[in-house]
Amino acid sequence: MKKVKTVFVLVGSGSGGLENYIIRLFDYSPSLQADVIFTNTVKGVLYDRFEDRANKLAHFDLSSPLNIKSHWKFARHLGKERYVNFIDFRGSASGLTMLIAWLYGVSNRMVFFRTAGRRYTLNIPNRLKEKLSMFLINSYSSNICSNSNSVKSIYKLTELKYKFIPNAVELKPVNAKSVRKLRLELGIQENSVVVGNVSRKHPDKNHSLLFEIFQSLLVEIPDALLLCVGRKCDSDVPKEIVDRCIFIEYTYEIQNYYALMNVFFFPSKLEGYPNVIVEALISGLPVVASDIPQLVELQKEYPSINLFDLNKKEHILDLLVKNLRIYSECEIIDSPLSNYDIFLNELQ
């Protein structure tokens, strides 16, 4: 790949799916010469890893178009750096940055939608803000990409600019010795029944339902365990189940935690392309997940995913119990081919 000036715009450096995607992208393509701009100043758990891989890091508060001073500094930064590729991963919030990048002569201006839905209430102010931002995106971006085609039904995207780019999935081999060590450290017996979930704490991830269904499961399987991996996933846990829960804030060895689970339970309300579901399938786990449009779309690619209606709690519990019983019969799927190249080919 040519060593041209590329910059990625992200909100922060926490341990979310996007942040891990960018880290893995750098690892996959060592020749990638790219800066990273964060739109908040909080140093997340992955900040050091970004610092090790990116050419350089910068911070500009672009959370509000009314922050004129910060946008002016951002514009001057673009003028100074003369980027060729400008990729803003903030989806519908990328309108003003697309206009600024266009004004400063950036030739390849990409907006990437990573979530197939809105994480804000569509009241009148937000509706006007979104409408203006989408007008700027459709007018001044050169490419519009997403990891879920559901985006097209939510926003009025310019079809000629749109491209679907699925996430790359790369899961390291399980280390049997490390798994045995983990079992001892976490107090998980070989015959333990373990319900697993991998997601950061966020209303979209629906941990309240995760905890509620697990509490109901304990009536049928009193010695079951809930293993949750993700940032701040140990908050607001009902006291009735806290002793049956194991929480892991972050790990670089997620494959070894999948090896401890018997079923992967994912009651999310909103997603893009959830790598964790594919990783769970690769790990040989039955997957029980919500039937939101993004996961219905994913099920077409992976028919073994078991989907449920979020409003039918009794059915969710039955489906969970059923899949715990067939754990040993679950077929391990082949790891999909890495598709970082699909994204990299969009760069000039």
Residue frames as qw, qx, qy, qz and C-alpha x, y, z in Angstrom:
[[0.000, 0.888, 0.460, 0.000, 0.00, 0.00, 0.00],
 [0.338, 0.611, -0.046, 0.714, 1.19, 3.53, -0.76],
 [0.406, -0.386, -0.489, 0.669, 2.29, 5.54, 2.25],
 [0.028, -0.557, -0.280, -0.781, -0.25, 8.33, 1.93],
 [0.057, -0.120, 0.513, -0.848, -1.66, 10.53, 4.67],
 [0.479, -0.414, -0.694, -0.343, -4.69, 8.91, 6.24],
 [0.124, -0.204, 0.552, -0.799, -6.65, 9.90, 9.33],
 [0.378, -0.421, -0.814, -0.130, -9.36, 8.09, 11.28],
 [0.259, -0.381, 0.220, -0.860, -11.86, 10.04, 13.41],
 [0.513, -0.313, -0.798, 0.053, -13.21, 8.18, 16.46],
 [0.447, -0.803, -0.143, -0.367, -15.05, 9.28, 19.58],
 [0.462, -0.747, 0.437, -0.193, -12.65, 7.69, 22.05],
 [0.395, 0.469, -0.788, 0.043, -10.19, 4.91, 22.89],
 [0.668, -0.260, 0.517, -0.468, -12.33, 2.63, 25.04],
 [0.237, -0.187, 0.943, 0.138, -12.70, -1.11, 24.53],
 [0.669, 0.423, 0.287, -0.539, -15.62, -1.04, 22.09],
 [0.817, 0.296, 0.472, 0.149, -16.00, -2.93, 18.83],
 [0.463, 0.876, -0.007, 0.133, -14.87, -0.01, 16.64],
 [0.199, -0.862, 0.465, -0.026, -11.76, 0.69, 18.69],
 [0.703, -0.255, 0.653, 0.116, -10.71, -2.96, 18.57],
 [0.743, 0.579, 0.319, 0.103, -11.44, -3.01, 14.81],
 [0.279, 0.930, -0.218, 0.098, -9.02, -0.11, 14.23],
 [0.443, -0.659, 0.607, 0.014, -6.34, -1.68, 16.44],
 [0.777, 0.045, 0.616, 0.118, -6.61, -4.95, 14.50],
 [0.601, 0.786, 0.130, 0.060, -6.57, -3.04, 11.22],
 [0.002, -0.889, 0.457, -0.017, -3.22, -1.50, 12.17],
 [0.584, -0.394, 0.709, 0.031, -1.90, -4.96, 13.12],
 [0.792, 0.382, 0.476, 0.035, -3.19, -6.50, 9.88],
 [0.580, 0.717, 0.118, 0.368, -1.58, -3.82, 7.72],
 [0.605, -0.530, -0.054, 0.592, 1.71, -2.66, 9.27],
 [0.392, 0.153, 0.319, 0.849, 2.34, -0.48, 6.21],
 [0.074, -0.820, -0.502, -0.265, -0.79, 1.57, 6.98],
 [0.318, 0.029, -0.223, 0.921, 0.32, 5.12, 7.73],
 [0.260, -0.685, -0.508, -0.453, -2.53, 6.76, 9.62],
 [0.023, -0.218, 0.454, -0.863, -3.21, 9.34, 12.29],
 [0.291, -0.535, -0.793, -0.022, -6.12, 9.06, 14.71],
 [0.134, -0.340, 0.122, -0.923, -8.28, 11.95, 15.90],
 [0.235, -0.422, -0.838, 0.255, -10.38, 11.45, 19.04],
 [0.144, -0.613, -0.272, -0.727, -13.36, 13.71, 19.68],
 [0.599, -0.777, -0.067, -0.183, -13.08, 13.42, 23.44],
 [0.166, 0.747, -0.551, 0.333, -10.06, 13.80, 25.74],
 [0.777, -0.422, 0.389, -0.260, -10.61, 10.81, 28.02],
 [0.244, 0.497, -0.824, -0.117, -7.85, 8.21, 27.67],
 [0.912, -0.099, -0.011, -0.398, -9.54, 4.83, 27.41],
 [0.817, -0.352, 0.454, 0.057, -8.11, 1.38, 28.06],
 [0.824, 0.331, 0.317, 0.333, -6.84, 1.11, 24.45],
 [0.115, 0.983, -0.091, -0.108, -5.17, 4.52, 24.32],
 [0.404, -0.638, 0.595, 0.275, -1.65, 3.13, 24.72],
 [0.653, 0.158, 0.691, 0.266, -2.26, 0.62, 21.93],
 [0.427, 0.863, 0.259, 0.076, -3.39, 3.42, 19.62],
 [0.140, -0.927, 0.302, 0.172, -0.30, 5.40, 20.60],
 [0.579, -0.353, 0.673, 0.297, 1.94, 2.45, 19.68],
 [0.575, 0.318, 0.697, 0.287, 0.36, 1.99, 16.24],
 [0.317, 0.897, 0.307, 0.040, -0.82, 5.33, 14.86],
 [0.512, 0.489, -0.059, 0.703, 1.51, 7.90, 13.35],
 [0.083, 0.087, -0.423, 0.898, 0.20, 10.39, 15.87],
 [0.156, -0.614, -0.769, 0.080, -2.89, 11.12, 17.92],
 [0.002, -0.215, 0.015, -0.976, -4.87, 14.34, 18.18],
 [0.072, -0.520, -0.788, 0.323, -7.89, 15.49, 20.19],
 [0.122, -0.135, -0.166, -0.969, -10.63, 17.92, 19.14],
 [0.257, 0.344, 0.737, -0.522, -14.01, 18.35, 20.82],
 [0.199, 0.005, -0.571, -0.797, -16.33, 17.89, 17.83],
 [0.037, 0.335, 0.912, -0.233, -19.31, 16.72, 19.87],
 [0.193, 0.782, 0.484, -0.341, -21.31, 19.87, 19.10],
 [0.488, 0.551, 0.319, 0.597, -21.33, 22.00, 15.93],
 [0.168, -0.959, -0.125, -0.189, -21.62, 25.00, 18.27],
 [0.674, -0.582, 0.189, 0.413, -18.08, 24.41, 19.52],
 [0.527, 0.848, -0.022, 0.043, -16.70, 26.80, 16.93],
 [0.150, -0.837, 0.526, 0.018, -13.24, 27.20, 18.48],
 [0.645, -0.250, 0.719, 0.070, -12.56, 23.46, 18.48],
 [0.743, 0.523, 0.412, 0.072, -13.84, 23.04, 14.91],
 [0.291, 0.934, -0.207, -0.011, -11.59, 25.92, 13.81],
 [0.343, -0.644, 0.682, 0.061, -8.55, 24.20, 15.38],
 [0.749, 0.117, 0.651, 0.037, -9.62, 20.97, 13.68],
 [0.613, 0.773, 0.162, 0.002, -9.88, 22.74, 10.31],
 [0.060, 0.891, -0.450, -0.032, -6.41, 24.26, 10.73],
 [0.589, -0.360, 0.722, 0.048, -5.09, 20.79, 11.58],
 [0.766, 0.419, 0.484, 0.060, -6.51, 19.41, 8.31],
 [0.407, 0.909, -0.086, 0.002, -4.98, 22.29, 6.38],
 [0.208, -0.774, 0.597, 0.030, -1.59, 21.63, 7.94],
 [0.620, -0.213, 0.755, 0.030, -1.55, 17.85, 7.54],
 [0.454, 0.455, -0.467, -0.607, -2.96, 17.71, 3.99],
 [0.557, -0.027, 0.817, -0.146, -4.58, 14.31, 4.38],
 [0.260, 0.133, -0.721, -0.629, -5.55, 12.26, 1.34],
 [0.479, -0.331, -0.788, -0.201, -7.90, 9.84, 3.15],
 [0.224, -0.227, 0.430, -0.845, -10.28, 11.16, 5.80],
 [0.489, -0.270, -0.798, -0.224, -12.50, 8.53, 7.46],
 [0.321, -0.294, 0.394, -0.809, -15.00, 9.58, 10.11],
 [0.303, -0.126, -0.945, -0.008, -16.44, 6.58, 11.97],
 [0.132, 0.197, 0.576, -0.783, -19.14, 8.61, 13.76],
 [0.182, 0.486, 0.840, 0.157, -21.86, 7.93, 11.19],
 [0.065, 0.814, 0.494, 0.299, -24.62, 10.53, 11.13],
 [0.363, -0.863, -0.078, 0.343, -22.54, 12.91, 13.28],
 [0.636, -0.159, 0.361, 0.664, -19.96, 13.32, 10.48],
 [0.393, 0.810, 0.401, 0.170, -21.67, 16.01, 8.39],
 [0.054, -0.987, 0.112, 0.100, -19.67, 19.06, 9.47],
 [0.532, -0.521, 0.559, 0.364, -16.34, 17.23, 9.31],
 [0.637, 0.361, 0.586, 0.348, -17.15, 16.15, 5.73],
 [0.248, 0.945, 0.186, 0.108, -17.75, 19.78, 4.76],
 [0.296, -0.874, 0.336, 0.190, -14.51, 20.92, 6.40],
 [0.659, -0.200, 0.625, 0.368, -12.53, 18.08, 4.78],
 [0.550, 0.627, 0.472, 0.287, -14.00, 19.05, 1.38],
 [0.054, 0.999, 0.006, 0.002, -13.11, 22.73, 1.92],
 [0.349, -0.765, 0.506, 0.191, -9.52, 21.76, 2.74],
 [0.499, 0.597, -0.540, -0.321, -9.10, 19.62, -0.37],
 [0.453, -0.231, 0.855, -0.104, -9.15, 16.11, 1.09],
 [0.387, 0.223, -0.643, -0.621, -9.80, 13.92, -1.95],
 [0.513, -0.172, -0.829, -0.142, -11.15, 10.77, -0.24],
 [0.293, -0.256, 0.410, -0.825, -13.79, 11.64, 2.38],
 [0.487, -0.168, -0.835, -0.191, -15.47, 8.59, 3.89],
 [0.533, -0.355, 0.328, -0.694, -18.27, 8.36, 6.43],
 [0.399, 0.034, -0.916, -0.001, -18.52, 4.98, 8.16],
 [0.668, -0.390, 0.041, -0.633, -21.73, 3.96, 9.97],
 [0.231, 0.243, -0.911, 0.239, -20.87, 1.44, 12.68],
 [0.217, 0.234, 0.790, -0.523, -24.28, 1.34, 14.36],
 [0.079, -0.302, -0.724, -0.615, -27.43, 0.60, 12.37],
 [0.297, -0.740, -0.598, -0.082, -29.66, 2.91, 14.34],
 [0.012, -0.750, 0.098, -0.654, -29.96, 6.08, 16.40],
 [0.550, -0.242, -0.616, 0.510, -28.55, 6.41, 19.90],
 [0.011, 0.110, 0.249, -0.962, -30.56, 9.53, 20.58],
 [0.287, 0.585, 0.684, -0.328, -34.22, 10.48, 20.84],
 [0.262, 0.302, 0.516, 0.758, -35.54, 11.81, 17.56],
 [0.008, -0.764, -0.452, 0.461, -37.08, 14.98, 19.01],
 [0.406, 0.895, 0.184, 0.026, -37.40, 18.18, 16.97],
 [0.107, -0.887, 0.411, 0.180, -33.88, 19.57, 17.72],
 [0.529, -0.316, 0.752, 0.234, -32.22, 16.21, 17.05],
 [0.652, 0.520, 0.546, 0.077, -34.31, 15.68, 13.93],
 [0.305, 0.950, -0.036, -0.053, -33.16, 19.05, 12.51],
 [0.295, -0.736, 0.584, 0.172, -29.56, 18.36, 13.52],
 [0.651, -0.018, 0.736, 0.183, -29.64, 14.93, 11.85],
 [0.590, 0.716, 0.373, 0.016, -31.28, 16.28, 8.71],
 [0.144, 0.948, -0.264, -0.106, -28.60, 18.95, 8.31],
 [0.419, -0.553, 0.702, 0.161, -25.78, 16.50, 9.04],
 [0.690, 0.211, 0.680, 0.130, -27.12, 13.93, 6.55],
 [0.482, 0.866, 0.123, -0.052, -27.44, 16.65, 3.90],
 [0.038, -0.860, 0.495, 0.118, -23.76, 17.51, 4.41],
 [0.590, -0.257, 0.757, 0.113, -22.79, 13.82, 4.35],
 [0.685, 0.480, 0.543, 0.074, -24.65, 13.12, 1.11],
 [0.355, 0.934, 0.010, -0.028, -23.31, 16.33, -0.45],
 [0.072, 0.885, -0.456, 0.066, -19.66, 16.39, 0.62],
 [0.674, -0.353, 0.646, 0.058, -18.54, 12.82, 1.34],
 [0.381, 0.474, -0.652, -0.452, -17.00, 10.80, -1.46],
 [0.475, -0.014, -0.876, -0.080, -17.85, 7.41, 0.12],
 [0.602, -0.369, 0.288, -0.647, -20.50, 6.21, 2.57],
 [0.502, 0.152, -0.852, 0.005, -19.84, 2.82, 4.15],
 [0.654, -0.403, 0.289, -0.571, -21.49, 0.65, 6.78],
 [0.033, 0.231, -0.970, 0.070, -21.07, -2.77, 8.37],
 [0.287, 0.367, 0.844, -0.268, -24.84, -3.30, 8.20],
 [0.036, 0.282, 0.599, 0.749, -27.19, -2.77, 5.27],
 [0.180, -0.701, -0.672, 0.156, -29.92, -1.86, 7.76],
 [0.223, -0.440, -0.059, 0.868, -28.46, 1.64, 7.72],
 [0.021, 0.105, 0.555, 0.825, -29.95, 2.25, 4.28],
 [0.264, -0.585, -0.712, -0.284, -33.48, 1.84, 5.62],
 [0.387, -0.673, -0.414, 0.476, -32.86, 4.30, 8.45],
 [0.113, -0.660, 0.125, 0.732, -31.03, 7.14, 6.70],
 [0.666, 0.717, 0.186, -0.092, -31.57, 8.42, 3.17],
 [0.512, -0.505, 0.473, 0.510, -28.12, 7.59, 1.84],
 [0.452, 0.674, -0.352, -0.467, -26.86, 8.42, -1.64],
 [0.964, 0.058, 0.251, -0.067, -26.92, 4.97, -3.26],
 [0.715, 0.635, -0.198, 0.214, -24.06, 5.65, -5.67],
 [0.058, 0.725, -0.545, 0.416, -21.74, 6.44, -2.75],
 [0.748, -0.423, 0.348, -0.374, -22.80, 3.56, -0.52],
 [0.605, 0.328, -0.726, -0.002, -20.81, 0.38, 0.09],
 [0.859, -0.462, 0.025, -0.219, -21.32, -2.47, 2.57],
 [0.395, 0.541, -0.681, 0.295, -18.12, -3.46, 4.38],
 [0.848, -0.444, -0.265, -0.116, -18.54, -6.33, 6.89],
 [0.411, -0.796, 0.435, -0.092, -16.27, -6.50, 9.91],
 [0.566, 0.406, -0.712, 0.095, -13.15, -8.59, 9.79],
 [0.825, -0.489, 0.119, -0.256, -13.22, -11.42, 12.33],
 [0.561, 0.457, -0.637, 0.267, -9.92, -12.72, 13.66],
 [0.760, -0.572, 0.137, -0.277, -9.93, -14.98, 16.70],
 [0.088, 0.610, -0.779, 0.118, -6.70, -16.36, 18.12],
 [0.682, -0.045, -0.727, -0.068, -6.43, -20.11, 18.81],
 [0.700, -0.651, 0.004, -0.294, -7.53, -21.23, 22.27],
 [0.270, 0.504, -0.735, 0.363, -4.68, -21.91, 24.68],
 [0.757, -0.339, -0.540, -0.145, -5.72, -24.97, 26.70],
 [0.551, -0.113, -0.513, 0.648, -3.23, -24.24, 29.48],
 [0.036, -0.156, 0.129, -0.979, -4.51, -20.68, 29.81],
 [0.598, -0.347, -0.383, -0.612, -8.12, -21.93, 29.92],
 [0.729, -0.295, -0.587, 0.195, -7.30, -24.34, 32.77],
 [0.348, -0.029, -0.365, 0.863, -5.58, -21.50, 34.63],
 [0.274, -0.270, -0.128, -0.914, -8.61, -19.26, 34.08],
 [0.683, -0.382, -0.552, -0.288, -10.93, -21.93, 35.47],
 [0.621, -0.265, -0.533, 0.510, -8.90, -22.08, 38.66],
 [0.167, 0.054, -0.164, 0.971, -8.66, -18.30, 38.98],
 [0.396, -0.206, -0.187, -0.875, -12.39, -17.75, 38.40],
 [0.376, -0.048, 0.787, -0.487, -13.61, -20.81, 40.30],
 [0.737, 0.287, -0.157, -0.592, -15.36, -22.36, 37.30],
 [0.631, -0.185, 0.753, -0.026, -15.59, -26.15, 37.45],
 [0.055, -0.140, 0.821, 0.551, -15.36, -28.36, 34.35],
 [0.020, -0.436, -0.884, -0.169, -19.02, -29.31, 34.68],
 [0.046, 0.487, 0.346, -0.800, -20.27, -25.78, 35.45],
 [0.330, 0.688, 0.592, 0.260, -23.10, -24.32, 33.35],
 [0.272, -0.440, 0.015, 0.856, -21.88, -20.94, 32.10],
 [0.359, 0.827, 0.423, 0.093, -23.96, -18.35, 30.26],
 [0.513, -0.223, 0.138, 0.817, -21.69, -15.87, 28.47],
 [0.265, 0.918, 0.293, 0.047, -21.97, -12.33, 27.19],
 [0.548, -0.139, 0.115, 0.817, -19.38, -10.01, 25.70],
 [0.120, 0.757, 0.351, 0.537, -20.42, -6.34, 25.58],
 [0.198, 0.129, -0.347, 0.908, -19.69, -3.06, 27.28],
 [0.008, -0.575, -0.691, 0.439, -22.28, -1.57, 29.62],
 [0.111, 0.070, -0.258, -0.957, -24.63, 0.58, 27.52],
 [0.578, 0.243, 0.412, -0.661, -28.43, 0.83, 27.33],
 [0.646, 0.423, -0.419, -0.477, -28.31, -0.60, 23.79],
 [0.308, 0.298, -0.902, 0.054, -26.66, -3.78, 25.10],
 [0.728, -0.330, -0.259, -0.543, -29.64, -4.43, 27.36],
 [0.281, 0.236, -0.837, 0.407, -27.83, -5.78, 30.43],
 [0.480, -0.128, 0.432, -0.752, -31.01, -5.33, 32.49],
 [0.886, 0.130, -0.123, -0.428, -32.73, -8.06, 30.44],
 [0.584, 0.376, -0.700, 0.168, -29.55, -10.17, 30.50],
 [0.028, -0.240, 0.749, -0.617, -29.61, -10.12, 34.31],
 [0.660, -0.014, 0.240, -0.711, -33.39, -10.66, 34.48],
 [0.869, 0.209, -0.348, -0.282, -33.34, -13.76, 32.28],
 [0.455, 0.330, -0.759, 0.329, -30.32, -15.16, 34.09],
 [0.306, -0.215, 0.599, -0.708, -32.11, -14.71, 37.41],
 [0.836, 0.085, 0.048, -0.541, -35.02, -16.75, 36.00],
 [0.727, 0.355, -0.587, -0.022, -32.58, -19.38, 34.76],
 [0.053, 0.384, -0.773, 0.502, -31.26, -19.85, 38.30],
 [0.717, -0.104, 0.326, -0.607, -34.67, -21.21, 39.31],
 [0.945, 0.246, -0.110, -0.184, -34.14, -24.10, 36.87],
 [0.818, 0.234, -0.307, 0.427, -30.35, -24.36, 37.16],
 [0.464, -0.882, -0.075, 0.028, -29.37, -23.01, 40.60],
 [0.675, -0.483, 0.266, 0.490, -25.63, -23.55, 40.12],
 [0.594, 0.643, 0.259, 0.407, -25.42, -21.74, 36.73],
 [0.414, -0.507, 0.025, 0.756, -22.89, -18.94, 36.29],
 [0.412, 0.885, 0.211, 0.051, -23.03, -15.74, 34.25],
 [0.618, -0.266, 0.213, 0.708, -19.71, -14.71, 32.69],
 [0.296, 0.928, 0.224, -0.002, -19.71, -11.13, 31.35],
 [0.606, -0.142, 0.181, 0.761, -16.76, -9.57, 29.55],
 [0.218, 0.703, 0.353, 0.577, -16.93, -5.85, 28.86],
 [0.195, 0.247, -0.268, 0.911, -16.34, -2.35, 30.17],
 [0.284, -0.123, 0.370, -0.876, -18.39, -1.51, 33.30],
 [0.583, -0.161, -0.652, -0.457, -20.63, -4.56, 32.81],
 [0.423, -0.209, -0.791, 0.390, -20.60, -5.13, 36.59],
 [0.123, -0.009, 0.273, -0.954, -22.79, -2.12, 37.37],
 [0.613, -0.007, 0.040, -0.789, -26.48, -2.29, 38.39],
 [0.430, 0.055, -0.895, -0.102, -26.36, -6.05, 39.04],
 [0.702, -0.491, -0.167, -0.489, -29.34, -7.36, 41.05],
 [0.274, -0.573, 0.684, -0.360, -28.20, -8.47, 44.50],
 [0.893, -0.034, 0.322, -0.312, -30.04, -11.79, 44.02],
 [0.923, 0.369, 0.019, 0.108, -27.60, -12.91, 41.31],
 [0.111, 0.905, -0.403, 0.081, -24.37, -11.08, 42.09],
 [0.558, -0.498, 0.663, -0.027, -22.82, -14.16, 43.73],
 [0.799, 0.223, 0.549, 0.105, -23.41, -16.18, 40.55],
 [0.505, 0.861, 0.041, 0.054, -21.79, -13.60, 38.24],
 [0.682, -0.299, 0.224, 0.629, -18.21, -13.20, 37.04],
 [0.314, 0.940, 0.108, -0.080, -17.21, -9.88, 35.47],
 [0.688, -0.105, 0.255, 0.672, -14.13, -9.21, 33.36],
 [0.074, 0.814, 0.050, -0.575, -13.45, -5.57, 32.44],
 [0.540, 0.743, -0.305, -0.253, -11.20, -6.23, 29.45],
 [0.763, -0.278, 0.544, 0.211, -8.98, -8.94, 28.00],
 [0.268, 0.622, -0.554, -0.483, -6.67, -9.38, 25.01],
 [0.041, 0.153, -0.981, -0.111, -7.34, -13.14, 25.14],
 [0.625, 0.043, 0.145, -0.766, -11.10, -13.25, 24.58],
 [0.686, 0.171, -0.635, -0.311, -10.90, -16.66, 22.88],
 [0.295, 0.082, -0.872, 0.381, -10.02, -18.31, 26.21],
 [0.323, 0.090, 0.500, -0.799, -13.15, -16.85, 27.84],
 [0.704, 0.167, -0.303, -0.620, -15.39, -18.18, 25.06],
 [0.530, 0.165, -0.832, 0.016, -13.90, -21.59, 25.89],
 [0.016, 0.001, 0.776, -0.631, -15.39, -21.31, 29.40],
 [0.508, 0.143, 0.137, -0.838, -18.94, -20.66, 28.17],
 [0.356, 0.185, 0.916, 0.018, -21.74, -23.12, 27.32],
 [0.278, 0.729, 0.586, 0.217, -24.04, -20.67, 25.55],
 [0.239, -0.025, 0.039, 0.970, -23.67, -17.11, 24.27],
 [0.008, 0.746, 0.654, -0.126, -26.58, -14.87, 25.24],
 [0.255, -0.034, 0.172, 0.951, -26.92, -11.52, 23.44],
 [0.085, 0.716, 0.684, -0.111, -30.13, -9.52, 24.12],
 [0.239, -0.213, 0.106, 0.941, -28.95, -6.32, 22.41],
 [0.322, 0.736, 0.454, -0.386, -31.40, -3.63, 21.25],
 [0.421, 0.890, -0.090, -0.151, -29.15, -2.06, 18.61],
 [0.718, -0.312, 0.460, 0.419, -26.12, -3.29, 16.66],
 [0.353, 0.681, -0.432, -0.474, -24.09, -2.88, 13.51],
 [0.820, 0.248, -0.511, -0.066, -22.16, -6.04, 12.70],
 [0.624, -0.667, 0.334, -0.234, -21.55, -7.77, 16.08],
 [0.430, 0.525, -0.732, 0.060, -18.19, -9.54, 15.85],
 [0.318, -0.330, 0.771, -0.441, -18.78, -11.21, 19.20],
 [0.847, 0.159, 0.277, -0.425, -21.60, -13.34, 17.80],
 [0.774, 0.520, -0.355, -0.058, -19.42, -14.61, 14.96],
 [0.120, 0.556, -0.751, 0.337, -16.56, -15.20, 17.41],
 [0.609, -0.180, 0.604, -0.482, -18.90, -17.23, 19.63],
 [0.903, 0.326, 0.039, -0.277, -19.97, -19.36, 16.65],
 [0.545, 0.606, -0.565, 0.126, -16.34, -19.91, 15.67],
 [0.136, -0.449, 0.757, -0.455, -15.76, -21.02, 19.28],
 [0.335, -0.107, -0.928, -0.120, -18.45, -23.69, 18.94],
 [0.114, 0.213, 0.642, -0.728, -21.07, -22.00, 21.10],
 [0.059, 0.648, 0.720, 0.241, -24.81, -21.97, 20.52],
 [0.091, 0.025, -0.066, 0.993, -25.91, -18.34, 20.18],
 [0.057, -0.706, -0.704, 0.048, -29.18, -16.97, 21.54],
 [0.215, -0.124, 0.038, 0.968, -29.74, -13.38, 20.41],
 [0.301, 0.580, 0.391, -0.648, -32.44, -10.73, 19.91],
 [0.522, 0.445, 0.643, 0.342, -34.25, -10.55, 16.56],
 [0.051, 0.801, -0.003, -0.596, -33.34, -6.94, 15.82],
 [0.700, 0.695, -0.001, -0.163, -32.95, -6.17, 12.07],
 [0.157, 0.771, -0.617, -0.035, -29.15, -6.24, 12.16],
 [0.377, -0.304, 0.867, -0.118, -29.11, -9.75, 13.63],
 [0.773, 0.418, 0.412, -0.242, -31.83, -11.00, 11.30],
 [0.513, 0.791, -0.307, -0.129, -29.49, -9.85, 8.53],
 [0.070, -0.606, 0.789, -0.074, -26.57, -11.70, 10.16],
 [0.694, -0.028, 0.672, -0.258, -28.65, -14.87, 10.57],
 [0.780, 0.583, -0.015, -0.228, -28.91, -15.14, 6.77],
 [0.383, 0.681, -0.616, 0.095, -25.14, -15.61, 6.76],
 [0.101, 0.227, -0.900, 0.358, -25.11, -17.81, 9.90],
 [0.608, -0.302, -0.456, -0.575, -28.42, -19.76, 10.08],
 [0.602, -0.212, -0.722, 0.267, -27.53, -21.48, 13.36],
 [0.005, 0.139, -0.364, 0.921, -28.09, -18.26, 15.32],
 [0.196, -0.549, -0.811, 0.044, -31.19, -18.59, 17.52],
 [0.016, -0.277, -0.012, -0.961, -33.21, -15.36, 17.52],
 [0.174, -0.537, -0.780, 0.268, -35.92, -14.27, 19.96],
 [0.092, -0.767, -0.296, -0.562, -38.44, -11.47, 20.37],
 [0.211, 0.266, -0.505, 0.794, -37.27, -9.13, 23.15],
 [0.491, -0.289, 0.120, -0.813, -40.84, -8.89, 24.44],
 [0.901, -0.140, -0.292, -0.289, -41.34, -12.64, 24.91],
 [0.168, -0.675, 0.649, -0.307, -39.34, -13.34, 28.06],
 [0.831, -0.148, 0.485, -0.228, -40.68, -16.86, 28.65],
 [0.872, 0.488, 0.007, 0.044, -39.62, -17.86, 25.15],
 [0.245, 0.797, -0.496, 0.243, -36.16, -16.37, 25.75],
 [0.491, -0.498, 0.656, -0.284, -35.70, -18.51, 28.86],
 [0.916, 0.141, 0.350, -0.136, -36.92, -21.66, 27.08],
 [0.703, 0.680, -0.178, 0.111, -34.57, -20.99, 24.18],
 [0.021, -0.757, 0.594, -0.269, -31.65, -20.48, 26.55],
 [0.691, -0.294, 0.615, -0.239, -32.32, -23.73, 28.41],
 [0.902, 0.387, 0.171, -0.083, -32.78, -25.62, 25.13],
 [0.559, 0.740, -0.324, 0.187, -29.43, -24.40, 23.80],
 [0.305, -0.652, 0.645, -0.257, -27.63, -25.21, 27.03],
 [0.854, -0.060, 0.488, -0.169, -28.75, -28.80, 26.53],
 [0.854, 0.487, 0.137, 0.120, -27.36, -29.00, 22.99],
 [0.121, -0.907, 0.366, 0.170, -24.04, -27.31, 23.78],
 [0.543, -0.376, 0.710, 0.246, -21.99, -30.46, 23.20],
 [0.633, 0.406, 0.629, 0.196, -23.67, -30.99, 19.80],
 [0.225, 0.916, 0.045, -0.329, -23.03, -27.48, 18.51],
 [0.806, 0.354, 0.202, 0.428, -21.05, -27.37, 15.27],
 [0.349, -0.626, 0.135, 0.684, -18.00, -25.12, 15.08],
 [0.574, 0.799, 0.179, -0.019, -18.18, -22.87, 12.03],
 [0.712, 0.186, 0.087, 0.671, -15.19, -21.96, 9.92],
 [0.217, -0.646, -0.091, 0.726, -13.62, -18.60, 10.59],
 [0.522, 0.814, 0.253, -0.013, -14.63, -16.19, 7.80],
 [0.666, 0.293, 0.067, 0.683, -11.92, -14.85, 5.56],
 [0.274, -0.533, -0.179, 0.780, -10.42, -11.61, 6.82],
 [0.350, 0.729, 0.475, 0.348, -12.02, -8.70, 5.01],
 [0.297, -0.727, -0.010, 0.619, -9.84, -5.82, 6.15],
 [0.354, -0.045, 0.546, 0.758, -8.76, -5.64, 2.51],
 [0.112, 0.703, 0.638, 0.295, -12.28, -4.60, 1.50],
 [0.218, -0.928, -0.191, 0.235, -11.88, -1.52, 3.69],
 [0.472, -0.522, 0.325, 0.632, -8.24, -0.90, 2.79],
 [0.412, 0.284, 0.624, 0.600, -9.10, -0.95, -0.92],
 [0.044, 0.893, 0.438, 0.093, -11.30, 2.11, -0.30],
 [0.358, -0.796, 0.103, 0.477, -8.21, 4.14, 0.61],
 [0.586, 0.805, -0.088, 0.044, -6.23, 5.99, -2.04]]
